[in-house]
Amino acid sequence: MEEKSNLAPEEAKKKTQEEIQELILKNTEYENALKDEIIKGVPITPKEPFSLMIDQYIGNKFHVGLVKLGETFKLIRHSRRDGNCFYRSYLIQLFEFLNSQCASPESAKVEKKLKDSKEYLINAKYEELAIDDPYTALTEAIEKLKKLTPEKFEEGLIDLVSNKDTSNYILFYLRLLTAAYIKTNSSVFENFIVDETVYEYCQREVEHFDHDCDHIQITALASYMELGITLYTPMETGVVETLQFPNEAKEYPVSMLYLPGHYDPIYKN
């Protein structure tokens, strides 16, 4: 027999509203606590054995795929889960590429691309005043890393990417380059953007700090930099799905592990 409430209709309605408000408050408190934990986490970790990552996923549906991927990749860094994990993972591997290929034609080409990028953004209708500081942060970081000895490079790299003021400027700058490439090549991307214009998408998803990255942005940044990206995604079947951006790149020096909603840089040695 169904139990009847002793509350009058208005009192029952008020009680329901109070319960809803309490649930909203609890959810907000949880989200804020979660954000605080994310902020406290380090932006990027030193390299560590990929096997540790595999151990963390024992019993998880991705475990078999990670074991398979671990046959090729031996090291991983962990990028903070804050909406910038893709851009941070790309940034650190970009700096590593410039260091490892120092004085090579490939490195010189990428460095020139970065140093010419301010003009590219101005041509894409970005205000020079708005991009001056982020551009300066990027170029100064490149020069600073050049001066480090091989023994000091890893420490200097972690310090630079972990410096909130400097790294946030540079991450934002990478987002601007991505947005500029999408806008400049709008005919390439517009069919993949639903229910909004290319400019609205860039403003909402790309230029907005802490927003997660998607395949449109990955394609755009890799295409602008001419520095290919390979994403490795372990599947439940044990297969590792491999996606390369863009398709026509000559080389793919940037490698990332992709698990739902998150990117981490990975290394073969």
N, C-alpha and C positions, 0 to 999 in steps of 0.2 A: 504494500500500500504506500502510495507516494506521500511523503511527509510535507505538510503545509507550513509555510512561513508564518510566524506570528507578527511579522512586520507589516505595517500599512504600505500600500504601493509607493508612496512618496519616500517613506523611510527606506524601503528596499532599494529604490532607485538611488537614493543618496549613498547607501552603503556600497552599492555596486560601483558608483563613481569614486568613492573613497578607496576601494580596493584597486581600481584601475590606476588611480593616482599613485598609490603605494607601489604598485608594480612598475610604473614608469620611473618613479624615484629610485627604486632598487636597481633597475636596468641602467639608469643614468649613472648611478654610483659605481656600478660594475664597469661600465664603459670607461668612466674617468679613471678608475683604478687600473684598468688594462692599459690605457694610454700612458699613465704614469710609469708603469712597468716597462713599456716599450721605450719611452724616452730615457729611462735609466740604463737601458742596454747599450752596449758599445756599438757604434755605427758599423764597424767592420772588425773582424777578428784576424789575428795572424793565421797563416796556413796551418792546418792540422790534418792528420790522417783521415782519408775518406772512410776508412774502416770504422771510425768512431760514429760517423753519420749512419752507417749501415746498422751498427749495434743499437742505435736509438730507435730504429724502425722495426726491430724484431717483433713479429706478430702483427705488423701493419700491412695493409694491402700493397704498399709500395716496396716492401722489403726485398722480394725476389728481383724486381727490376733494379733496385739499388745495388744488389750483389752483382748483377750483370754489368752495370755501369762501373762498378769498382774494379772490374778486370782491366779497364782502360785508364780510369782516372784514379790517382793515388792521393791527391790533396784537395782540400776545400777550404774556402773562407766562408764565414757566415755574415751576411749583411742584415742589418736590423730591419725588422718587419714594420716599416712605418710608411709605406706607400712610395718610398724612394729606393727600394731595394734593387730594382733593375738599373736605374741610373747610377747608383753607387757601385754596383758590381761592374758596370761598363766602365765607369771612371777609373777604378783601380786597375782594371786590365788594360785600359788605354795608357795609363802611366807606365805600367809594366812593359807594354809593347815598346813605348818610346825609349825606355831604358835598355831593354834586351836587344833592340835593333839599333842602338845608338850609332849614329854616323852612317847608317845604311840609307840607300835611296828611298826605301819604303818609309822609314822613320822620318826622314826629311820631308817627304810628301805629306804625311799626316800632321807633322808639326806646322808646316806652312798652311795647311787647311785650317788649323786652329787659329793661327795668327791672322789669317785673312778673314776669319769668321765675323769679326765686328762689322766689316763693310757689307758682308752678306746680310746681316741682320738689319742694318740701316736700309739697304735696298729692299728689304722685306717690310719696311715701314715701322720698324721699332725705333723709339726715340733714343738718340745717342746718350743722353743723360741717364736713361734708365739702364743701359747696358754697360756703361763705363766701369763701374765697380766690379761687377761679375767678370767682365772680360779681363780686367787687371788682375783679379784673383787667380784666374786660370793661367795667364801668361807668366805671372810671378811664380806660381806653383811649378810650372814646367822648368823654369830656370833654376829654381831651388833644388829640385830633384836631380837636375843635371850635375850639380856640384857635389852630390853625395858619393862617397866611395861605395863600391859593391857591398862592403861589410856593413855600411850604415844605411843602405837604401831601404831595406825592409822596415826598419824602425822609423825612418823618416817618412816613408810612405804611409804607414799606419798613423803616425802623428798628424800628418797633413789631412788625411781623409777623416780623422776623428775630431779635427778642429771644427767646431760647430760653425763659426762665422765664415771661415774660408771655404769649407766643403759645401755649405748651404748655398753660397754664392755660385760655386762652380756647378753644383747640381742644377740650380735654377738656370744657369747659362746653357747647360746641355738640353734642358727642356725648351728653352727659347730656340735653339738651333733646330730641334726636332719640329717644333711648331712652324718655324719659318720654312723648313723643307716641305712640310705638308701643304702649307698655304701656297708656296711657289709652284708646287706640282699638284694642285688641287684636282685636276682632271684624273690623276692616277688614283687618288684616294676617295673621291666623293661617293663612289658607288658602295664603299664599305662603311660609310657613315650614315646612320639611319635617324630620321626624324629631326635632323638639325643640319645647319650648314657647316662647311669646313671650318669657318671662322669661329662659329659657336662651339664646335667640338674642341678646337684648339684652346679656346679660352677656358672651357669648363674642365677638360680632361688633361691637357698637356701643360699649359702654363700655370695651372693650379698646383702649388706645391703639395706634396704628400698624397697625390692621387696615384693609384695603381696604374701600371703600364699595360698596354695591349699590343697586339701584333702590328697595328698601324704605326705606332710610335717606334717599335723596334725596327721595322723596315725603314722608316724615315731617317732615324739617327744613323743606322748602319750605312744607308745609301749616301747620306751627306758626307760622312767621315770616310767612306770607301774602305771601311774596316769591318769585314763580315763577322756575323755572330752566329754561333751554333747553340741551339737550345736542346738539352737532353731531358726527356721526360720519361721516368719509369712508369710502365703501365701495370695494371693488376695482373695481366697475363705473364708478366716477367719480361716482356719485350721492352726495349728502350726506344721510344719514338724520337727521331732526330729531325729538327727543322732548322733550315739555314736562311739567314736574312742578310742581304737580298739574294735572290737566286743567282744573279749574274756576277757576284763578287769573285775576284781572282783568288783571294785567300780568306780564311776564317780563323783569325788568331784569338778571337774572344769566345770562350766556352762557358756556358752557364748550366747549372742544374735548375730545372723548373719543376716545382711541385705546386699544386693549386694555389694561386695567388702569391707566389714567392719565387725569387731568383737568388741564387748564390753562385759566385765564381768558382770554377773547378779547374784542376790542373792535372796533366798527365805525369808530371814529375816536379 
